[in-house]
Amino acid sequence: MKAVLAVFFIISLAFFGCAGSQTAQQSVVEQGISGYILLEKGNRMPSPDKPASTPQGLKTMVFIYPVTDLNQLTKLATPGLYQSLNTPAVASATTDSTGYFSVALPPGSYSVFVKYGGGIYANWFNEKNQVSPVEVLEQKVTTVKLMVSAGASY
């Protein structure tokens, strides 16, 4: 009887111990940036016969720099792809298999870049020509969803 209870206890511990592991993968920050990096590829033209494929999470590195102006970058051959910046990144993170990442940061303005194809990728700019700008506010997490579309045709 004691052996049966011991086995039940061990199985219960294993079950309840694994229940929280999914949450642990998506670490929660109280202030900073979190979100998803998604990959779009292939033909993205609208078609009544064949819907476009759903973007997939991209397992890669995310680099956070102080807000960066477009004229600070050197373009590579692929649209949206740039050489690495000469200034050091403020922070970096590795995305999981769904493309999720999270980074704790102090309040301020940042640019978000994605490691892709031998360079860093960014395809979004604001009216001031700031590259992938994100504002982090006191005690807030800014949520982003960045689409890597270098392999897509529109």
DSSP file (Angstrom, degrees, kcal/mol; ACC not computed):
  #  RESIDUE AA STRUCTURE BP1 BP2  ACC     N-H-->O    O-->H-N    N-H-->O    O-->H-N    TCO  KAPPA ALPHA  PHI   PSI    X-CA   Y-CA   Z-CA
    1    1 A M     >        0   0    0      0, 0.0     4,-2.2     0, 0.0     5,-0.2   0.000 360.0 360.0 360.0 -41.2    0.0    0.0    0.0
    2    2 A K  H  >  +     0   0    0      1,-0.2     4,-2.4     2,-0.2     5,-0.2   0.870 360.0  53.6 -64.2 -35.9    2.8    2.4    0.8
    3    3 A A  H  > S+     0   0    0      2,-0.2     4,-2.3     1,-0.2    -1,-0.2   0.896 108.1  49.6 -65.3 -39.9    4.5    1.7   -2.5
    4    4 A V  H  > S+     0   0    0      2,-0.2     4,-2.5     1,-0.2    -2,-0.2   0.918 112.3  47.5 -65.2 -43.9    1.2    2.5   -4.3
    5    5 A L  H  X S+     0   0    0     -4,-2.2     4,-2.6     2,-0.2    -2,-0.2   0.892 111.1  51.7 -64.2 -39.5    0.9    5.8   -2.4
    6    6 A A  H  X S+     0   0    0     -4,-2.4     4,-2.3     2,-0.2    -2,-0.2   0.919 111.1  46.8 -63.7 -43.7    4.6    6.7   -3.1
    7    7 A V  H  X S+     0   0    0     -4,-2.3     4,-2.5     2,-0.2     5,-0.2   0.923 112.9  49.7 -63.5 -44.4    4.1    6.1   -6.9
    8    8 A F  H  X S+     0   0    0     -4,-2.5     4,-2.4     1,-0.2    -2,-0.2   0.912 110.9  50.2 -60.0 -43.4    0.9    8.2   -6.8
    9    9 A F  H  X S+     0   0    0     -4,-2.6     4,-2.3     2,-0.2    -2,-0.2   0.911 111.3  48.0 -62.1 -44.1    2.7   11.0   -5.0
   10   10 A I  H  X S+     0   0    0     -4,-2.3     4,-2.3     2,-0.2    -2,-0.2   0.910 112.4  48.4 -65.0 -43.3    5.6   10.9   -7.5
   11   11 A I  H  X S+     0   0    0     -4,-2.5     4,-2.6     2,-0.2    -2,-0.2   0.908 110.8  51.8 -63.7 -41.1    3.3   11.0  -10.5
   12   12 A S  H  X S+     0   0    0     -4,-2.4     4,-2.8     2,-0.2     5,-0.3   0.914 109.5  49.4 -61.8 -43.5    1.3   13.9   -8.9
   13   13 A L  H  X S+     0   0    0     -4,-2.3     4,-2.3     1,-0.2    -1,-0.2   0.917 111.8  48.4 -61.9 -43.1    4.5   15.9   -8.4
   14   14 A A  H  X S+     0   0    0     -4,-2.3     4,-1.6     2,-0.2    -2,-0.2   0.915 113.2  48.0 -63.4 -42.7    5.5   15.3  -12.0
   15   15 A F  H  X S+     0   0    0     -4,-2.6     4,-1.1     1,-0.2    -2,-0.2   0.950 116.8  40.4 -64.2 -50.4    2.1   16.3  -13.3
   16   16 A F  H  X S+     0   0    0     -4,-2.8     4,-0.6     1,-0.2    -1,-0.2   0.803 112.2  57.3 -72.1 -28.0    1.8   19.5  -11.2
   17   17 A G  H  < S+     0   0    0     -4,-2.3     3,-0.4    -5,-0.3    -1,-0.2   0.843 109.2  45.4 -68.5 -33.5    5.5   20.3  -11.8
   18   18 A C  H >< S+     0   0    0     -4,-1.6     3,-1.2    -3,-0.2     4,-0.5   0.693  94.6  78.5 -81.8 -19.9    5.0   20.3  -15.6
   19   19 A A  H 3< S+     0   0    0     -4,-1.1     3,-0.4     1,-0.3     4,-0.3   0.829  97.8  42.6 -60.7 -33.0    1.8   22.3  -15.5
   20   20 A G  T 3X S+     0   0    0     -4,-0.6     4,-1.6    -3,-0.4     3,-0.3   0.503  89.1  89.4 -91.4  -4.2    3.6   25.6  -15.0
   21   21 A S  H <> S+     0   0    0     -3,-1.2     4,-1.1     1,-0.2    -1,-0.2   0.817  82.0  57.4 -67.4 -30.0    6.4   25.0  -17.5
   22   22 A Q  H  > S+     0   0    0     -4,-0.5     4,-0.8    -3,-0.4     3,-0.3   0.899 107.7  47.8 -66.2 -39.5    4.4   26.5  -20.4
   23   23 A T  H >4 S+     0   0    0     -3,-0.3     3,-0.5    -4,-0.3    -1,-0.2   0.858 105.2  59.9 -67.6 -35.5    4.1   29.8  -18.6
   24   24 A A  H 3< S+     0   0    0     -4,-1.6     3,-0.3     1,-0.2    -1,-0.2   0.810  96.0  62.0 -64.6 -29.4    7.8   29.8  -17.7
   25   25 A Q  H 3< S+     0   0    0     -4,-1.1     2,-1.1    -3,-0.3    -1,-0.2   0.879 102.2  52.5 -64.4 -36.6    8.7   29.7  -21.4
   26   26 A Q  S << S-     0   0    0     -4,-0.8    -1,-0.3    -3,-0.5    75,-0.1  -0.675  89.9-157.4-100.5  79.1    6.9   33.1  -21.9
   27   27 A S        -     0   0    0     -2,-1.1     2,-0.5    -3,-0.3    -3,-0.1  -0.237  10.6-129.7 -60.2 143.5    8.7   35.0  -19.1
   28   28 A V        -     0   0    0     74,-0.0     2,-0.3     6,-0.0    -1,-0.1  -0.833  20.3-166.6-100.7 126.8    6.8   38.0  -17.9
   29   29 A V        -     0   0    0     -2,-0.5     3,-0.2     1,-0.1    74,-0.0  -0.830  16.0-149.8-106.3 151.7    8.5   41.4  -17.7
   30   30 A E  S    S+     0   0    0     -2,-0.3     2,-0.3     1,-0.3    -1,-0.1   0.666  85.9  18.5 -93.2 -19.1    6.9   44.3  -15.8
   31   31 A Q  S    S+     0   0    0    108,-0.1    74,-1.6     2,-0.1     2,-0.3  -0.924 102.8  46.8-153.6 124.6    8.5   47.0  -17.9
   32   32 A G  E    S-Ab 104 141A   0    108,-1.8   110,-2.9    -2,-0.3     2,-0.4  -0.994  85.2 -40.1 150.7-141.7    9.9   46.6  -21.4
   33   33 A I  E     +Ab 103 142A   0     70,-2.4    70,-3.2    -2,-0.3     2,-0.3  -0.982  46.6 166.0-129.5 136.6    9.0   45.1  -24.7
   34   34 A S  E     +Ab 102 143A   0    108,-2.2   110,-2.2    -2,-0.4     2,-0.3  -0.970  21.4 101.1-141.9 159.8    7.4   41.7  -25.5
   35   35 A G  E     -Ab 101 144A   0     66,-2.2    66,-2.2    -2,-0.3     2,-0.4  -0.996  56.7 -60.9 162.5-158.3    5.8   40.3  -28.6
   36   36 A Y  E     -Ab 100 145A   0    108,-1.7   110,-2.6    -2,-0.3     2,-0.5  -0.942  19.7-150.9-128.2 143.4    6.2   38.0  -31.6
   37   37 A I  E     - b   0 146A   0     62,-1.7    21,-2.4    -2,-0.4     2,-0.3  -0.976  26.9-171.9-109.5 120.0    8.4   37.8  -34.6
   38   38 A L  E     -Cb  57 147A   0    108,-3.0   110,-3.5    -2,-0.5     2,-0.5  -0.878  16.0-138.7-118.2 147.7    6.6   36.2  -37.5
   39   39 A L  E     -Cb  56 148A   0     17,-3.3    17,-1.8    -2,-0.3     2,-0.4  -0.915  13.5-169.5-109.5 123.0    7.9   35.0  -40.9
   40   40 A E  E     +     0   0A   0    108,-2.8   111,-0.6    -2,-0.5     2,-0.3  -0.925  18.8 161.8-106.0 134.4    5.9   35.6  -44.1
   41   41 A K  E     + b   0 151A   0     -2,-0.4   111,-0.3   109,-0.1    12,-0.2  -0.966  31.9  26.1-147.0 165.2    7.0   33.9  -47.2
   42   42 A G  E    S- b   0 152A   0    109,-2.1   111,-2.5    -2,-0.3     2,-0.5  -0.280 104.6 -12.8  81.0-167.7    5.8   32.9  -50.6
   43   43 A N  E     + b   0 153A   0    109,-0.2    10,-0.3     1,-0.1   111,-0.2  -0.577  54.1 175.6 -74.2 117.6    3.1   34.4  -52.7
   44   44 A R        +     0   0    0    109,-3.3   110,-0.2    -2,-0.5    -1,-0.1   0.274  36.0 125.9-105.4   7.8    1.1   36.9  -50.6
   45   45 A M  S    S-     0   0    0    108,-0.3     2,-0.1     1,-0.1   109,-0.0  -0.452  70.6-104.8 -68.1 138.2   -1.1   38.2  -53.4
   46   46 A P        +     0   0    0      0, 0.0    -1,-0.1     0, 0.0    -2,-0.1  -0.376  46.4 174.4 -63.3 140.2   -4.9   37.8  -52.7
   47   47 A S        -     0   0    0      3,-0.2     5,-0.1     1,-0.1     0, 0.0  -0.979  35.2-147.7-148.9 133.5   -6.5   35.0  -54.5
   48   48 A P  S    S+     0   0    0      0, 0.0    -1,-0.1     0, 0.0     0, 0.0   0.760 102.4  50.9 -71.1 -21.8  -10.1   33.6  -54.4
   49   49 A D  S    S+     0   0    0      1,-0.3    -2,-0.0    -3,-0.1     0, 0.0   0.810 120.8  22.8 -84.2 -32.1   -8.7   30.1  -55.2
   50   50 A K  S    S-     0   0    0      3,-0.0    -1,-0.3     0, 0.0    -3,-0.2  -0.929  74.0-140.6-142.9 112.5   -6.0   29.9  -52.6
   51   51 A P        -     0   0    0      0, 0.0     3,-0.1     0, 0.0    -6,-0.1  -0.387  36.5 -97.2 -69.7 151.2   -5.7   31.9  -49.4
   52   52 A A        -     0   0    0     -8,-0.1    -8,-0.1     1,-0.1   -10,-0.1  -0.356  46.4-100.8 -65.1 146.9   -2.3   33.1  -48.3
   53   53 A S        -     0   0    0    -10,-0.3    -1,-0.1   -12,-0.2   -12,-0.1  -0.291  39.2-102.2 -67.3 154.6   -0.5   31.0  -45.8
   54   54 A T        -     0   0    0      1,-0.1    -1,-0.1    -3,-0.1   -15,-0.1  -0.610  40.4-106.7 -77.7 133.6   -0.5   32.0  -42.2
   55   55 A P        -     0   0    0      0, 0.0     2,-0.3     0, 0.0   -15,-0.2  -0.309  37.3-140.8 -58.2 144.9    2.7   33.6  -40.9
   56   56 A Q  E     -C   39   0A   0    -17,-1.8   -17,-3.3     1,-0.1    42,-0.1  -0.793  20.8 -96.2-110.3 151.2    4.8   31.3  -38.7
   57   57 A G  E     -C   38   0A   0     -2,-0.3     2,-0.5   -19,-0.2    42,-0.3  -0.375  38.2-139.8 -62.6 142.6    6.8   32.1  -35.6
   58   58 A L        -     0   0    0    -21,-2.4     2,-0.8    40,-0.2   -21,-0.2  -0.930   0.8-145.0-112.9 121.8   10.4   32.7  -36.3
   59   59 A K        +     0   0    0     -2,-0.5     2,-0.2    38,-0.2    38,-0.1  -0.770  56.0 109.7 -84.4 112.2   13.1   31.3  -33.9
   60   60 A T        -     0   0    0     -2,-0.8    35,-2.7    36,-0.2     2,-0.4  -0.829  68.3 -73.9-160.0-169.4   15.8   34.0  -34.0
   61   61 A M  E     -D   94   0B   0     54,-0.3    54,-2.6    -2,-0.2     2,-0.4  -0.871  32.3-153.6-106.6 142.9   17.5   36.8  -32.1
   62   62 A V  E     -DE  93 114B   0     31,-3.1    31,-2.0    -2,-0.4     2,-0.4  -0.963   9.1-159.9-114.4 133.0   16.0   40.1  -31.4
   63   63 A F  E     -DE  92 113B   0     50,-2.8    50,-2.8    -2,-0.4     2,-0.5  -0.952   3.0-156.5-117.4 132.2   18.2   43.1  -30.9
   64   64 A I  E     +DE  91 112B   0     27,-3.0    26,-2.8    -2,-0.4    27,-1.5  -0.935  18.5 175.0-109.4 122.5   17.1   46.3  -29.1
   65   65 A Y  E     - E   0 111B   0     46,-2.6    46,-2.7    -2,-0.5     3,-0.2  -0.803  43.3 -85.7-117.3 160.6   19.0   49.5  -29.9
   66   66 A P  E    S- E   0 110B   0      0, 0.0    44,-0.3     0, 0.0    -1,-0.1  -0.373  80.4 -63.9 -56.3 151.8   18.5   53.1  -28.9
   67   67 A V        -     0   0    0     42,-1.5     2,-0.4    43,-0.1    44,-0.1  -0.130  67.4-150.9 -47.6 129.4   16.1   54.6  -31.4
   68   68 A T  E     -J  131   0C   0     63,-0.5    63,-3.1    -3,-0.2     2,-0.3  -0.870   6.5-138.3-115.4 136.0   17.8   54.5  -34.8
   69   69 A D  E >   -J  130   0C   0     -2,-0.4     3,-2.2    61,-0.2    61,-0.2  -0.652  25.2-118.6 -89.7 148.2   17.5   56.7  -37.8
   70   70 A L  G >  S+     0   0    0     59,-2.6     3,-1.7     1,-0.3    -1,-0.1   0.827 112.3  62.3 -55.5 -35.1   17.4   55.3  -41.3
   71   71 A N  G 3  S+     0   0    0      1,-0.3    -1,-0.3    58,-0.2    58,-0.0   0.555  92.5  66.2 -73.1  -4.2   20.5   57.2  -42.3
   72   72 A Q  G <  S+     0   0    0     -3,-2.2     2,-0.3     2,-0.0    -1,-0.3   0.480  92.2  81.9 -87.9  -4.0   22.5   55.3  -39.6
   73   73 A L    <   -     0   0    0     -3,-1.7     2,-0.6    -4,-0.2    11,-0.1  -0.728  68.0-143.8-107.3 151.0   22.0   52.0  -41.5
   74   74 A T        -     0   0    0      9,-0.3     9,-2.5    -2,-0.3     2,-0.1  -0.965  27.8-133.0-110.7 118.0   23.8   50.4  -44.4
   75   75 A K  B     -F   82   0B   0     -2,-0.6     7,-0.2     7,-0.2     2,-0.2  -0.351  14.3-153.5 -71.2 147.2   21.4   48.5  -46.7
   76   76 A L        -     0   0    0      5,-2.7     5,-0.2     2,-0.4     4,-0.1  -0.522  39.5 -88.3-104.9-178.3   22.2   45.0  -48.0
   77   77 A A  S    S+     0   0    0     -2,-0.2    -2,-0.0     2,-0.1     5,-0.0   0.838 107.8  74.9 -64.3 -35.4   20.8   43.5  -51.2
   78   78 A T  S >  S-     0   0    0     39,-0.1     3,-2.2     1,-0.1    -2,-0.4  -0.649  96.1-107.6 -81.8 129.9   17.6   42.2  -49.7
   79   79 A P  T 3  S+     0   0    0      0, 0.0     3,-0.1     0, 0.0    -1,-0.1  -0.317 105.0  18.1 -57.0 133.6   14.9   44.8  -48.9
   80   80 A G  T 3  S+     0   0    0      1,-0.3    42,-2.4    -4,-0.1     2,-0.4   0.344  99.8 115.3  87.7  -5.7   14.7   45.4  -45.2
   81   81 A L  E <   + G   0 121B   0     -3,-2.2    -5,-2.7    40,-0.2     2,-0.3  -0.843  40.3 175.1-104.3 133.8   18.0   43.8  -44.5
   82   82 A Y  E     -FG  75 120B   0     38,-2.9    38,-2.7    -2,-0.4    -7,-0.2  -0.879  34.6 -99.8-132.7 160.0   20.9   45.9  -43.1
   83   83 A Q        -     0   0    0     -9,-2.5    -9,-0.3    -2,-0.3    36,-0.1  -0.426  58.6 -84.7 -70.4 156.9   24.4   45.5  -41.8
   84   84 A S        -     0   0    0      1,-0.1    -1,-0.1    -2,-0.1     2,-0.1  -0.283  51.2-103.9 -60.4 149.6   24.8   45.4  -38.1
   85   85 A L        -     0   0    0      2,-0.1    -1,-0.1     1,-0.1     4,-0.1  -0.391  15.3-130.8 -74.3 154.3   25.0   48.8  -36.4
   86   86 A N  S    S+     0   0    0     -2,-0.1    -1,-0.1     2,-0.1    -2,-0.1   0.688  88.9  78.3 -77.9 -18.8   28.3   50.1  -35.1
   87   87 A T  S    S-     0   0    0      1,-0.1    -2,-0.1   -21,-0.1     2,-0.1  -0.622  92.9-103.6 -88.8 150.9   26.8   50.9  -31.7
   88   88 A P        -     0   0    0      0, 0.0     2,-0.1     0, 0.0    -1,-0.1  -0.409  36.3-106.8 -73.2 149.7   26.2   48.1  -29.2
   89   89 A A        -     0   0    0      1,-0.1   -24,-0.3   -24,-0.1     3,-0.1  -0.445  15.1-140.5 -70.0 147.2   22.7   46.8  -28.6
   90   90 A V  S    S-     0   0    0    -26,-2.8     2,-0.3     1,-0.3   -25,-0.2   0.848  81.0 -13.9 -74.7 -36.8   21.0   47.8  -25.4
   91   91 A A  E     -D   64   0B   0    -27,-1.5   -27,-3.0     2,-0.0     2,-0.3  -0.970  60.7-161.0-157.7 164.8   19.5   44.3  -25.0
   92   92 A S  E     -D   63   0B   0     -2,-0.3     2,-0.3   -29,-0.2   -29,-0.2  -0.976   5.7-173.9-148.8 161.0   18.9   41.1  -26.9
   93   93 A A  E     -D   62   0B   0    -31,-2.0   -31,-3.1    -2,-0.3     2,-0.5  -0.985  23.0-125.9-152.0 155.1   16.6   38.1  -26.6
   94   94 A T  E     -D   61   0B   0     -2,-0.3   -33,-0.2   -33,-0.2     8,-0.2  -0.906  28.3-133.6-102.9 132.7   16.1   34.8  -28.3
   95   95 A T        -     0   0    0    -35,-2.7     6,-0.2    -2,-0.5     2,-0.1  -0.465  17.1-125.8 -79.6 156.8   12.6   34.0  -29.5
   96   96 A D    >   -     0   0    0      4,-1.7     3,-1.8    -2,-0.1   -36,-0.2  -0.218  44.6 -78.7 -87.9-171.5   11.0   30.6  -28.8
   97   97 A S  T 3  S+     0   0    0      1,-0.3   -38,-0.2     2,-0.1   -40,-0.1   0.689 133.1  53.2 -66.6 -17.6    9.5   28.4  -31.6
   98   98 A T  T 3  S-     0   0    0      2,-0.1    -1,-0.3   -40,-0.1   -40,-0.2   0.486 120.2-108.2 -91.6  -3.8    6.4   30.6  -31.7
   99   99 A G    <   +     0   0    0     -3,-1.8   -62,-1.7   -42,-0.3     2,-0.2   0.486  69.2 149.5  90.6   4.4    8.5   33.7  -32.2
  100  100 A Y  E     +A   36   0A   0    -64,-0.2    -4,-1.7   -66,-0.1     2,-0.3  -0.466  14.5 163.3 -76.6 141.4    7.7   35.0  -28.7
  101  101 A F  E     -A   35   0A   0    -66,-2.2   -66,-2.2    -6,-0.2     2,-0.3  -0.969  17.0-167.0-146.6 162.6   10.3   37.2  -26.9
  102  102 A S  E     -A   34   0A   0     -2,-0.3     2,-0.4   -68,-0.2   -68,-0.3  -0.960   3.6-174.1-153.8 138.9   10.3   39.5  -23.9
  103  103 A V  E     -A   33   0A   0    -70,-3.2   -70,-2.4    -2,-0.3     2,-0.4  -0.997  21.0-135.6-137.6 128.2   12.9   42.0  -22.8
  104  104 A A  E     +A   32   0A   0     -2,-0.4   -72,-0.3   -72,-0.2    37,-0.1  -0.719  37.5 166.2 -81.8 130.3   13.0   44.1  -19.6
  105  105 A L        -     0   0    0    -74,-1.6     3,-0.1    -2,-0.4    -2,-0.0  -0.978  37.2-111.0-143.1 152.7   14.0   47.7  -20.4
  106  106 A P        -     0   0    0      0, 0.0    30,-0.1     0, 0.0    32,-0.0  -0.419  58.8 -74.8 -74.5 162.4   14.1   51.1  -18.7
  107  107 A P  S    S+     0   0    0      0, 0.0     2,-0.3     0, 0.0    30,-0.2  -0.268  86.4  90.4 -56.6 143.8   11.7   53.8  -20.0
  108  108 A G  E    S- H   0 136B   0     28,-2.0    28,-3.1    -3,-0.1     2,-0.4  -0.933  75.4 -63.2 156.4-176.8   12.8   55.3  -23.4
  109  109 A S  E     + H   0 135B   0     -2,-0.3   -42,-1.5    26,-0.2     2,-0.3  -0.872  51.8 173.0-105.3 133.5   12.7   55.1  -27.1
  110  110 A Y  E     -EH  66 134B   0     24,-2.7    24,-2.7    -2,-0.4     2,-0.4  -0.893  28.4-134.4-136.0 161.7   14.2   52.0  -28.9
  111  111 A S  E     -EH  65 133B   0    -46,-2.7   -46,-2.6    -2,-0.3     2,-0.5  -0.973  21.0-145.4-116.9 137.5   14.5   50.4  -32.3
  112  112 A V  E     -E   64   0B   0     20,-1.6     2,-0.3    -2,-0.4   -48,-0.2  -0.899  19.1-179.6-108.0 126.0   13.8   46.6  -32.6
  113  113 A F  E     -E   63   0B   0    -50,-2.8   -50,-2.8    -2,-0.5     2,-0.4  -0.893  15.4-145.2-122.5 153.7   15.8   44.6  -35.1
  114  114 A V  E     -EI  62 121B   0      7,-1.9     7,-3.4    -2,-0.3     2,-0.4  -0.963  20.9-121.0-120.0 133.5   15.6   40.9  -36.0
  115  115 A K  E     + I   0 120B   0    -54,-2.6     2,-0.3    -2,-0.4   -54,-0.3  -0.614  52.3 149.9 -71.4 124.5   18.6   38.7  -37.0
  116  116 A Y  E >   - I   0 119B   0      3,-2.1     3,-1.4    -2,-0.4    -2,-0.1  -0.944  53.1 -10.1-160.3 134.3   17.8   37.4  -40.4
  117  117 A G  T 3  S-     0   0    0     -2,-0.3   -39,-0.1     1,-0.3     3,-0.1   0.785 125.2 -43.8  50.4  43.8   19.7   36.3  -43.5
  118  118 A G  T 3  S+     0   0    0      1,-0.3    -1,-0.3   -35,-0.0     2,-0.2   0.628 129.6  41.1  82.3  13.0   23.2   37.5  -42.7
  119  119 A G  E <  S- I   0 116B   0     -3,-1.4    -3,-2.1   -36,-0.1     2,-0.4  -0.797  94.9 -70.7-158.0-158.6   22.2   40.9  -41.3
  120  120 A I  E     -GI  82 115B   0    -38,-2.7   -38,-2.9    -2,-0.2     2,-0.4  -0.942  44.0-144.3-115.4 142.3   19.6   42.6  -39.2
  121  121 A Y  E     +GI  81 114B   0     -7,-3.4    -7,-1.9    -2,-0.4     2,-0.3  -0.858  29.4 150.8-114.2 136.5   16.1   43.0  -40.5
  122  122 A A        +     0   0    0    -42,-2.4    -9,-0.1    -2,-0.4    26,-0.1  -0.895   9.0 171.2-157.7 132.9   13.6   45.9  -40.0
  123  123 A N        +     0   0    0     -2,-0.3     2,-0.4    24,-0.1   -42,-0.1   0.128  55.0  84.8-131.8  22.2   10.8   46.9  -42.4
  124  124 A W        +     0   0    0    -44,-0.1     8,-3.6    22,-0.0     2,-0.3  -0.992  46.9 171.1-130.9 133.0    8.8   49.5  -40.5
  125  125 A F  B     -K  131   0C   0     -2,-0.4     6,-0.2     6,-0.2     2,-0.1  -0.957  21.5-136.0-136.1 151.4    9.6   53.2  -40.2
  126  126 A N    >   -     0   0    0      4,-1.6     3,-2.0    -2,-0.3     6,-0.0  -0.393  44.0 -85.7 -97.7-176.0    7.7   56.2  -38.7
  127  127 A E  T 3  S+     0   0    0      1,-0.3    -1,-0.0     2,-0.1    -2,-0.0   0.638 128.4  57.1 -66.6 -14.1    7.3   59.7  -40.2
  128  128 A K  T 3  S-     0   0    0      2,-0.1    -1,-0.3   -59,-0.0     3,-0.1   0.269 118.0-110.8 -96.4   9.5   10.7   60.7  -38.7
  129  129 A N    <   +     0   0    0     -3,-2.0   -59,-2.6     1,-0.3     2,-0.4   0.763  65.5 154.5  61.9  28.4   12.5   57.9  -40.5
  130  130 A Q  E     -J   69   0C   0    -61,-0.2    -4,-1.6   -60,-0.1     2,-0.5  -0.730  45.2-121.2 -84.3 136.6   13.1   56.1  -37.2
  131  131 A V  E    S-JK  68 125C   0    -63,-3.1   -63,-0.5    -2,-0.4    -6,-0.2  -0.665  75.5 -28.0 -87.5 125.2   13.5   52.4  -37.7
  132  132 A S  S    S-     0   0    0     -8,-3.6   -20,-1.6    -2,-0.5    -1,-0.2   0.861  84.7-161.1  39.1  55.9   11.0   50.1  -35.9
  133  133 A P  E     +H  111   0B   0      0, 0.0     2,-0.4     0, 0.0   -22,-0.2  -0.431  15.5 179.8 -73.9 139.1   10.5   52.6  -33.1
  134  134 A V  E     -H  110   0B   0    -24,-2.7   -24,-2.7    -2,-0.2     2,-0.5  -0.999  16.3-147.7-137.4 132.5    9.1   51.4  -29.8
  135  135 A E  E     -H  109   0B   0     -2,-0.4     2,-0.5   -26,-0.2   -26,-0.2  -0.892   7.3-157.8-103.3 126.4    8.4   53.5  -26.8
  136  136 A V  E     -H  108   0B   0    -28,-3.1   -28,-2.0    -2,-0.5     2,-0.2  -0.917  13.2-162.1-103.8 124.8    8.7   51.9  -23.3
  137  137 A L    >   -     0   0    0     -2,-0.5     3,-1.9   -30,-0.2  -105,-0.2  -0.673  35.5 -75.6-104.2 159.3    6.8   53.7  -20.6
  138  138 A E  T 3  S-     0   0    0      1,-0.3    -1,-0.1    -2,-0.2     3,-0.1  -0.298 114.7  -5.8 -54.5 126.8    7.2   53.5  -16.8
  139  139 A Q  T 3  S+     0   0    0      1,-0.2     2,-0.3    -3,-0.0    -1,-0.3   0.742 112.2 113.7  57.3  29.4    5.7   50.2  -15.4
  140  140 A K    <   -     0   0    0     -3,-1.9  -108,-1.8     2,-0.0     2,-0.5  -0.938  58.6-143.0-127.8 151.3    4.3   49.3  -18.9
  141  141 A V  E     -b   32   0A   0     -2,-0.3     2,-0.5  -110,-0.3  -108,-0.2  -0.971  17.6-145.2-111.8 120.6    5.1   46.5  -21.3
  142  142 A T  E     -b   33   0A   0   -110,-2.9  -108,-2.2    -2,-0.5     2,-0.4  -0.747  14.5-146.1 -85.9 126.2    4.9   47.6  -25.0
  143  143 A T  E     -b   34   0A   0     -2,-0.5     2,-0.3  -110,-0.2  -108,-0.2  -0.794  20.2-179.9 -98.2 133.2    3.6   44.7  -27.1
  144  144 A V  E     -b   35   0A   0   -110,-2.2  -108,-1.7    -2,-0.4     2,-0.4  -0.927  21.2-163.6-129.0 154.3    4.9   44.4  -30.7
  145  145 A K  E     -b   36   0A   0     -2,-0.3     2,-0.5  -110,-0.2  -108,-0.2  -0.908  18.4-169.2-135.6 108.4    4.3   42.0  -33.6
  146  146 A L  E     -b   37   0A   0   -110,-2.6  -108,-3.0    -2,-0.4     2,-0.6  -0.853   8.3-151.4-106.6 132.9    7.0   42.2  -36.2
  147  147 A M  E     -b   38   0A   0     -2,-0.5     2,-0.8  -110,-0.2  -108,-0.2  -0.895   3.0-154.0-106.5 120.6    6.6   40.6  -39.6
  148  148 A V  E     +b   39   0A   0   -110,-3.5  -108,-2.8    -2,-0.6     3,-0.2  -0.845  25.4 164.5 -90.7 110.5    9.7   39.4  -41.5
  149  149 A S  E >   +     0   0A   0     -2,-0.8     3,-1.6  -110,-0.2    -1,-0.1   0.069  32.3 117.2-118.4  23.5    8.6   39.5  -45.1
  150  150 A A  E 3  S+     0   0A   0      1,-0.3    -1,-0.1   -70,-0.1  -109,-0.1   0.808  82.5  45.4 -63.0 -29.8   11.9   39.4  -47.0
  151  151 A G  E 3  S+b   41   0A   0   -111,-0.6  -109,-2.1    -3,-0.2     2,-0.3   0.228  98.2  95.0 -97.6  14.1   10.9   36.0  -48.6
  152  152 A A  E <   -b   42   0A   0     -3,-1.6     2,-0.4  -111,-0.3  -109,-0.2  -0.741  59.0-150.2-105.9 152.2    7.4   37.1  -49.5
  153  153 A S  E      b   43   0A   0   -111,-2.5  -109,-3.3    -2,-0.3  -108,-0.3  -0.981 360.0 360.0-121.4 137.4    6.1   38.5  -52.8
  154  154 A Y              0   0    0     -2,-0.4    -1,-0.1  -111,-0.2  -111,-0.1   0.353 360.0 360.0-118.7 360.0    3.1   40.9  -52.9
